[in-house]
Amino acid sequence: MDTPRMTRSWAMLALGTCGQTASTTALYGLAYLIPAFQRDLGVSLAGAGLLVSCPIAGILLGLVGWGAVADRYGERLALTAGLFAATAAMAAAAAVAAGDATLLGLLLVAAGAGGSSVNSASGRLVIGWFPPGRRGMAMGVRQASQPVGTAVAAAALPPLADGAGVGAAFGLCAGLCGVTGAAIAVFAVDPPRPGGPGGPVRREQPGGPVPVSVSRGRAVAARPPSPYRRSAGGGHLWRLHAVAAALCVPQFVVTGFALLFLTQERGWSAAAAGTVLAAVNLAGAGVRLLAGWWSDAVGSRVRPMRWLAVATAADLALLAAGAVWPSAAGTAALLAASALTISTNGLHNTAVAECAGPDWAGRALGVHGTGQHVAIVLVPPLAGALITGFGFAPAFASAALAAVLAVAVLPRADGAARWAGPGAAAPGTEAPGTAPAPLTGGASPSGSGAAGPTARR
């Protein structure tokens, strides 16, 4: 990429990362308020887990819709509108936090529905501005925002709730969403879209005419067919969706109940446990960056994903055994799991967007996120009930089995891509007599010209 475009690409990555960090703190960090919910609202552990799930339920309501908005109207509009809606809902939650738990739950659902725009649109903003040979690392940066946001929540929300009540914690969440929403509104630029308005016009091909449509008085490429059709490799996308949903189980068993395990089973103070978990989540951000770099280096999203899922299953099995006996190995396994269970998110999100292509990526990422959040909604209350009835070991063992299931379902090879690099013509838009642009959008990361992660293997 030329220098101005590279500068803009990194600026868009920074905006997308900030938006994801704020959304994560507000929507996924509420597990660190479970003790405060029990204290201030008088709810049971299962009830506190239900409140933690409310923003996730809201995310389920908004993911596909925001993806369609991003596909049709652009990422900037979707991100700005969604973050401002989350800001309003979180501000209202701050005002009623110590009152009616039912009303609080509804407001948290509304915050999740607004904030879900980040899940659907920020990923396609990043993918659209980076070529395939750099997407793994770029999406690793963007996905690192999730453990960073969780670290912010672990470090900031419990002390705020202990000192000023849960309303102050919700106020911080509202402020983060509002500031990042305003920054995106002012500075974000939607990536160029091959074949769309302002993009290349489809030309006559040797094999016959290519369908065109008219937009604002000029011929533009017609929208390609759905990537979920069997002929377009839809089975590959569905398997990626299933893998991501399965990997959400260990992620949210560990994220949701690590603080409780350290305080109840290991006797740590809430402040010490929160500080350590914040540091571990920052290490998890580094693991995501390494996973993205690894996928670019080996030219595959699937292979690193498989090895990381295997490592997650092994570590969780050790954690389940360590939960039975008060051993240092169990504590170490929990801290390692806090980083390992979040390591694959950037890989499967990148793989889905690349397979779906620029015209369908928003909706495909919405479907992808919906499958994950169906699992996420169920994990906190079910795991809370399991821990209450039988202890931590069965919950950690169930999480290990979910990771094993993900390994079994994961495709054995990367699927064909429909999204070339920035500035590359979409397939079928090249001038007569020229070779089609490679699916990788350029040379491989090694510079050898070999097929990169978007080529069929």
Secondary structure by P-SEA (a helix, b strand, c coil): ccaaaaaaaaaaaaaaaaaaaaaaacccccccaaaaaaacccccaaaaaaaaaaaaaaaaacaaaaaaaaacccaaaaaaaaaaaaaaaaaaaaacccccaaaaaaaaaaaaaaaccccccaaaaaaaacccccaaaaaaaaaaaaaaaaaaaaaccaaaaacccaaaaaaaaaaaaaaaaaaaacbbbbccccccccccccccccccccbbbbcccbbbbcccccccccccaaaaaaaaaaaaaaaaaaaaaaaacaaaaaaacccccaaaaaaaaaaaaaaaaaaaaaaaaaaaaaccccaaaaaaaaaaaaaaaaaaaaaacccaaaaaaaaaaaaaaaccaaaaaaaaaaaaccccaaaaaaaaaaaaaaaaaacaaaaaaaaacccaaaaaaaaaaaaaaaaaacccccccccccccccccccccccccccccccccccccccccccccccc
